[in-house]
Amino acid sequence: MRSPEPQLRIAFLCTGNSCRSQMAEGWARALRGSWVDAWSAGTRPQGLNRLAVRAMQEAGIDISMHSSKRMEDVPKPIDLVVTVCDAARESCPVAVGLPSIHAGFDDPPHLARGARTDDEAMPHYRRVRDEIRAFIESMPSDGSRAAMMEWAGRALTVVERRS
């Protein structure tokens, strides 16, 4: 009988590690947690965004105990880095030498900066939350390293075409 492959460690990276990367970590743990060891980090961690927590709670995912981290805080080895914002992609020397892809998502706090109330801001958080979920759902579900790296290659090709 073949022993199961070890979990793949994926680090989702953005600037503040307060919103998008935290959502991605939450979705990856919830939807692919049996074979993905998901982490998130920031190039300049800022603390957890309370509206990101609220948006994920609405979807049944609790990220309230997450904390903002730097890449140095993510356990090694890391199998794949996914940058989820353009600023992290630009300043990604922290991921040099690691397989990485970019999946850019809009920044909910930036989109919601004109909102007068949390309720006015929430549609931006919900949209990005749902886009991140769709991205995580596009990952292979079989858990094999080969399938994951093939998916990452396809994701990279799609992202390069959009750029």
C-alpha positions in Angstrom: 0.0 0.0 0.0 1.4 3.4 -1.0 1.8 5.9 1.8 0.0 9.2 1.3 2.0 12.2 0.0 2.8 14.8 2.7 0.7 17.9 2.7 1.7 20.7 0.3 2.7 23.9 2.2 1.3 26.9 0.4 1.9 30.5 1.5 -0.5 33.2 0.4 1.4 36.5 0.3 0.1 40.1 0.2 1.4 43.4 1.6 -0.4 43.7 5.0 -1.4 40.1 5.6 -4.6 41.6 6.9 -7.3 40.7 4.4 -6.8 38.9 1.0 -4.1 36.5 2.1 -6.0 35.8 5.3 -9.1 35.0 3.3 -7.1 32.7 0.9 -5.6 30.9 3.9 -9.0 30.4 5.4 -10.5 29.1 2.2 -7.6 26.8 1.5 -7.8 25.3 5.0 -11.6 24.9 4.7 -11.7 23.6 1.1 -8.4 21.8 0.6 -7.2 21.3 4.2 -6.9 17.5 3.8 -3.9 18.0 1.5 -2.8 21.6 1.8 -1.0 23.1 4.8 -2.1 26.7 4.1 -0.4 29.8 5.6 -0.5 33.5 4.9 2.1 36.2 5.3 2.7 39.9 4.4 5.6 41.9 3.2 4.6 44.5 5.9 2.1 42.8 8.3 -0.6 45.2 9.6 -2.9 43.1 11.8 -6.1 41.3 10.9 -8.8 43.3 9.2 -12.1 43.0 11.2 -14.3 43.3 8.0 -12.3 40.4 6.4 -13.1 38.4 9.5 -16.8 39.4 9.2 -16.9 38.5 5.5 -15.4 35.1 6.1 -17.7 34.5 9.1 -20.7 35.2 6.9 -19.4 32.3 4.7 -19.0 30.0 7.6 -15.2 30.3 7.9 -13.7 31.6 11.2 -10.3 33.4 10.7 -10.6 35.4 13.9 -7.7 33.6 15.5 -5.4 34.2 12.5 -2.6 36.6 13.0 -0.5 38.8 10.6 2.8 37.2 9.8 6.0 37.7 7.8 7.3 35.1 5.4 10.0 34.3 7.9 7.2 33.1 10.3 5.9 30.5 7.8 7.2 27.0 8.5 9.6 25.6 5.9 9.8 24.1 3.4 7.3 26.0 1.4 6.1 24.2 -1.8 4.3 27.1 -3.5 3.9 30.9 -2.9 0.8 32.6 -4.2 0.9 36.4 -4.3 -2.5 37.8 -4.1 -1.7 41.5 -4.5 0.4 43.4 -7.0 2.5 45.1 -4.3 3.6 41.7 -2.9 4.3 40.5 -6.4 6.6 43.5 -6.9 8.4 43.0 -3.6 8.6 39.3 -3.7 12.3 38.8 -3.1 11.2 37.0 0.1 10.0 34.2 -2.3 13.1 34.1 -4.5 13.9 30.5 -5.4 10.4 29.2 -4.4 7.8 28.2 -7.0 5.3 31.0 -7.1 2.3 32.3 -9.0 0.4 35.5 -8.9 -3.4 35.7 -8.5 -4.2 39.4 -8.0 -7.4 40.4 -6.2 -8.7 43.9 -5.6 -8.0 45.3 -2.2 -11.3 45.5 -0.2 -10.1 48.2 2.2 -9.1 50.4 -0.7 -12.4 49.8 -2.6 -14.3 50.6 0.6 -12.4 53.7 1.6 -15.4 55.9 0.8 -17.9 53.8 2.7 -19.5 55.6 5.6 -20.5 52.4 7.5 -19.3 48.8 7.7 -22.5 47.8 6.0 -21.6 50.0 3.0 -18.1 48.5 2.9 -19.1 44.9 3.1 -20.1 44.3 -0.6 -16.5 44.9 -1.5 -15.2 42.4 1.0 -17.9 39.8 0.0 -17.0 40.1 -3.7 -13.3 39.6 -3.2 -14.0 36.8 -0.7 -16.0 35.0 -3.3 -13.4 35.6 -6.0 -10.7 34.1 -3.7 -13.0 31.1 -3.0 -13.4 30.5 -6.7 -9.6 30.6 -7.1 -9.1 28.1 -4.3 -11.8 25.9 -5.7 -9.9 25.8 -9.0 -7.1 23.9 -7.2 -7.0 20.2 -7.9 -9.0 18.2 -5.4 -7.0 15.0 -5.5 -4.1 16.3 -3.4 -1.2 15.0 -5.4 1.9 17.1 -5.7 2.0 16.5 -9.5 -1.6 17.7 -10.0 -0.9 20.8 -7.8 2.2 21.8 -9.7 0.5 21.2 -13.0 -2.4 23.5 -11.8 0.1 26.1 -10.7 1.7 26.1 -14.2 -1.7 26.6 -15.8 -2.6 29.3 -13.3 0.7 31.1 -14.1 0.0 30.9 -17.8 -3.5 32.4 -17.3 -2.1 35.2 -15.1 0.7 36.0 -17.6 -1.9 36.3 -20.4 -3.9 38.8 -18.3 -0.9 40.9 -17.5 
